[in-house]
Amino acid sequence: MNNLRHAEALQTAPASAAPGVGELAGLLDALRASAAQRDRDGGHAAGEKQWIADAGLLTLAVPREVGGVGARWPDIYDTIRQIAQVDSALAHLLGFTCLQVVSINVWGNPEQRARYLGGTVEGRWWWGNAVNPLDTRLVARATSDGGYLLDGQKGFCSGTRGSQMMTFSAHNPATGNPVFGVLPTRREGITVHDDWNPIGQRQTDSGSVSFVQVRVEPHEVLKRADTPYASLRTLVSQLVLTNLFVGIAQGALDEARAYVTRHGKAWIYSGVDKATDDPYLIQRFGEMRLQAVSAEALATRAAWLLEDAWQQGPSLAAETRAQVALATSEAKIVAHRAALDISEKLFDACGARATHAPLALDRFWRNARVHTLHDPLDYRVRDVGRYALTGALPEVSLYT
């Protein structure tokens, strides 16, 4: 963990909004203590989410001019990564709240930014996510005053259970175009279903949401801009996932190290007395660390490129944005592989006793496996290979 770097990022932020080093360290210790049990139980981590809110982390991505922390992207991702080391589900929830804040920032008008970003600071809002343009089951029909009525359903709505606000996308059959907007999660006609039951990431509140004649007021409609700057939202999202993978890889390595140093036994033919002196085990830990630090380095590089692009605002050039997309794919590929490989190699390093179910050491692999299925790795490798061979940068898409 790099608490020093986190602290440095927040030194210039408002004191009332910024968590200190000790506060973040205490949060991580508290989450670590219950992570295995909560992984087994699933459900909604209301208490733990309150701890995150109390630590001031919900406003990391909210600009300072409206009272938020306004942290740099490398420091936001460092915080997400630290939480993911001990609890990747709750890191996901924090990352997706930051993502919805970005949605308001790049799609909202000045009045909407003041209302919803200021409300996030004042109300300490958790944001839910019902934005997935590929899922067209939610239909928006225009009303005469510029608003809409929503009917239908959305799936994979991360963070919506227990949230105060949500962003949504819906299909407008009259135009064939998507509609984006903001809604209070408890608005009449909205039902958040408790139907999320995967093998991993069990506390991401990612169930489905139903909408029945849900009224969207004109001032709640967001105008998605088709500009390089606005499309950074996609890369913000992809780097949330990337840093979840890095955190999972680092967390699995930490758990493997702790288990071997406390409980490891030298193999009977190793010729050494302590497991930590076994040359093959040392080799295995060396390989795992190389994967983890490589993933972190590429993720940090991509985050700094994103930060530089973000600071350029609406003047951002398409080619600069594409360079961020390339770096994001490079980082995500390596982090994807590191999370899966290290969380599996953990058991080779720790041995048979580490499969004891109450330890829940398999949660790292299960969490990684669920999240790494978000979009196919092959297409990212294709984009990177195309650039390496021809110099063609990735095109803007829903995932790049």
N, C-alpha and C positions, 0 to 999 in steps of 0.2 A: 504494500500500500504506500501511497505517496501523499501523506497528510500535509507535508510541508508545501508541496506544489498546490494543493487545494487551498491552503490558508493564504498563500500568496495571491491566488486568483481573486480572493474575496476581500483583500485588504482595503480596496477602494470602494467597496460596496457599502450601502447603508448599514450601520451597526445593528439596527433592529431586525434586518432581514437576513444577515449572514450568519450561518452557524460557524462556531469556532472549531479548531482542530479537536479539542477534547470532546466537544459535542458530537462531531461526526464519528470519532473513535468509539464513543459510548454507544451510539446508535448501531454501529457495526457489531459491537460485542453483543448487544441485546438481540439483534437479528440472528446472529450466529448461534446463540444459545437455544433458540427455538426452531431453527430452520429445518432440521431433520424431522421433527415431530409434525410441523406444519405441512411439510411435503407429504407425509403419510396421510394427514387429515384432509388436505385440500381445503376447499371452501374459501371464505372471504376473510382476509387478514385485516379486519377493521382496526384493531389496536395497533398493529405494526404500522399501518398507513398513517395513523394519528401521530406516531413517533416521528415519521418522516416529515409530516406537516409541521410538527412542533420544532423540528430542527431547521426550519426555514428553507427547505429544499424545493418547495413547489414553485418558487419564483426565480429559480436560477436563470431561466431563459427570458424572464420578463425584463424589458428595458428599464434602466434606472430612472428615466424621466417619468415613469408612471409608478415608481416606488419599488421596482423589483431589484434583484441582485445584479442583473445584467452581466453575468459572468461570460468569459470567453468560451468558445466551443471546446477547446482542448480541456478546459477545467470542468466544464459540464460533463463531458464524456469520462473524465477521470473519476468524478464522483459516481457516475452510473457504473463504471467498471469496478470501483471499490465495493459498491453494494452488491454487484453481481457475483463477486468472489464468495460472498456468504449467502446470498439469496437472489438468484437471477430473476425470480418471478416479481419481486418487489422492485428490483432495478428496472425491469420492463415497464412497470406501472409508472415509475418516475420518468423514465425516458419518454413514454407516450404522452404524459402530461406536458413535458417540454415540447413535444412535437405539435400538440394542439395549440400551444402558445404561439409557435411559429406559424401555424395555419392562420391565426388571427393577424399576426404581424404582416404576412405577405399577401393575404387575400382581403383583409379588412380595410375599410376606409378609416380616416382619422377618428371619427366618432365611435366606430366599432372597436378600434384599438384602445381608445380611452375607456370605454365601457367594460370590455371583457378582460383586458389585461389589468386594468385597475381593479376590477372585481376579483381577479385571481389573487391579487395582493391583499385586498381588504377582507375577502371571504375565505382565503386559503383554500381555493377551489381545487379539487381533483377533477381532471378532465377525462371524459370517456371518448372513445373513438368508434364511430360508425361510418367511417370513410373507406369505402372500397368500391371504386367505380366499376370493377369487374362483376360485382354482385348487383344486378339490376332488379332485384325483387322488390326493392323499395321504390314506389312510384310517387312522383310529385306532380300534382295538377295545379296550375296557376289559378289564382283568385283575381278578382277584378281590381284589387287594390295593390297588386304587386307582390303579394305573399303567395303561399302555397298551402295545400293540404297533402299530408303524407299518409300513404297506406302501404303496408307490406312489411317486409322483414329484412334484417341485416344479420350476417353471421360474423364470427371472429371479432366481436366488438370489445377489444381489449380495454380494460379499465372502466367500463361503463357502470358495472355494479358498484355502488357506493360512491359514485361521482356526483358532483353538483351540476356540472355542465357537460355537454357533449357536442362534438362536431359530427356532421353527417353528410353523406352524398346520396342522391336519389336520382332516378331516371325520369326524365320528362318526356313522356311519349309524344307530346305535341311537337317537340323540336328535335327529339333524338339526342339531346345533350344532357349532361349531368347537371344537377343543381346541388350547390354546397351551402351549408348554413350552420348556425349555432342554435342550440336549444337547451333549456333547463332539463335535466334528466328526469325530473318528476312531473313534467308537463302532462296534463290529462291526455290519455290515449297512448302513452308510452309504457310498455311493459318490458322490464329487463329480466331475462330468463336465467335461472341458475342451471344451465345445461352444459357447462364446460367440464369435461371429464376426460382429459388426455392422459398420456403416460407421464408427462412432465409439464413444467410451467403451470402447476396446478392452481396457483393463487394469483393468476393474472386477470381474473374476472373477465374472461374472454368469451362469454356465452353470446347468445343471440338476443336481439332486441326487436320487439314487434311494435308497429305503429298503426293505430286505427284513428283515421280522421284527425290527425295531429296538425294543429294550426301552426304555421310558420309566419311570423309577422314580417313585413317588408324590411324592417331594420335588422332582422336576423339572417337575411340572405347575404352570403359572401360572394363576391365577384372574383372567381379564379382568374388570375392574370397569366397570360401566356408569354412570359418573359424569362430570360435566363435567371434573374434574381428570384422570382417567385418559384421557379422550378427547383431551387435549392431545397425546398421542403422535402422533396423526394430523397435527397442526399442526407439531410438531417435524419430522416427515418432510417435509411440504410446504415448510417453510422451508429444509431442507437443499437441496432441488431448486432453490428460488428463488435461493439464494445461489450455487449452482453456475452458474445462468444469469447472474447478475450478474458473477461472476468470469470467465466466458467472454467476456462483453461487454467487460469491462475489459481482459482479456488481449488480445483482438483489437485493441482500440484502441491498446494499448501497442505491439503488433507493427507495426501500421500506421504509427504515429508513428516508430518506430525505423527502419523500412524507408525511409520517405519522406525522413527527415532524412539518411540515409546514402547512399541510392541513387537518390532521386527526381530526375527530370529535368523541367524546365519544358516544357510543351506549346509546340509551335513557334509557335502563334498567340496565346500568352498575353501577350506583350509584357513578360515579366519574365525575369530571368536564373536565378532559383532556384525550384525547385518550391514551396518553403515560402512564396514570395511570390505564388503564383497565387491570385487571389481566389476562384475556384471551389473549389479544394482547401481553402482556409481555411474556406469555407462548409461543405464536406463534413465536415471535422473538427469544426466547431462543432456540427453536427447529431448526429454520433456521440457527442460528449461529453454533449450534453444528454440523450440516451437513457441513457447509462451512469450519469450522476449521478442521474437521476430514478429509475432502477431501484434504485440503492444506497440512496437516501433512503427509498423505500418499504419496502425490505427491512429497513433498520435500524429504521424506525418499527414494523413488525410484530414484529421481534425484541424490542423493548422492551415492547410490549404482551404478548407471550408471557412475558417475564420477570416482569412484574407479576402475571400470572395464575398463573404457576408458583409464585411465592412465597406465594400464597394457599392452596396445598395443597388438601386435601380439602374445604375450605369454599368453594371456587370456585363462583360462581353460573353458571347456564347462560347468562344473557344476557351476562355478561362474557366467557365462553368464546366465544360467538358473535361478539362484537366482534373478538376475535383472529382468528377464522376469516375474517371479512370483510376485515380488514387483510391477512391472508395471501394471500387470493385477489387483492386489488388489487395487491399487490407481485408476485405470481407472474405475473400477466398482463403487466405492464409489463416484468418481467425476461425473460420468454419472448420477447417481441417484440424487446427490445433485443439479446438474444444472437443471434437469427437475423439481424436487420437489420445489426448492426455487423459480424458475421462475414462477411456478404456484401459490404457496402460497403467492407470492407478492400481488396478487389481493385479496386474502382473508384478508390480512393485510391492504391493502389500501382502499378497498371498491369500490363501483360502479363507482364513479367519476374517478377512475384511469383507466377506460377503454376508456376514451376520446382519440380518435384516434391520434390526434397530439402529445400526450405524447409518443406514440410508446413504452409503457412499455411491450407490448407483444413481442417485438423483442428479449428479453432474452430467452423466451420459444421457439420461432421460430428458433433462432440460435442454441439453444441446441438440439432441435428436429432434425434438419437437420444433425448436426454433430454426434449425438449419434447413427445414423443409419449406421455409417461407417462399423461396423462389429457387429455381434450379441453378445449381452451381455451374453446370456445363455452359450455360449461356454467358456467364460472367467470364469464364476462362476463354470462351470464344472472343469476347470483346477485347480482352487483354492480348490474346494471341494475334488478333487482327491489327491491333495497334503496334505490337512488336514487329509484325511482318510488313505492314503497309503504311503505318503512321496514321491510320484512320482512328479518330477519337470516337468514344461511344456517343450514340444519339440519345436525345432525351426520350425517356419512356416512363412507364409507371414504376419501374424498378431501377433505372439508371439516370 
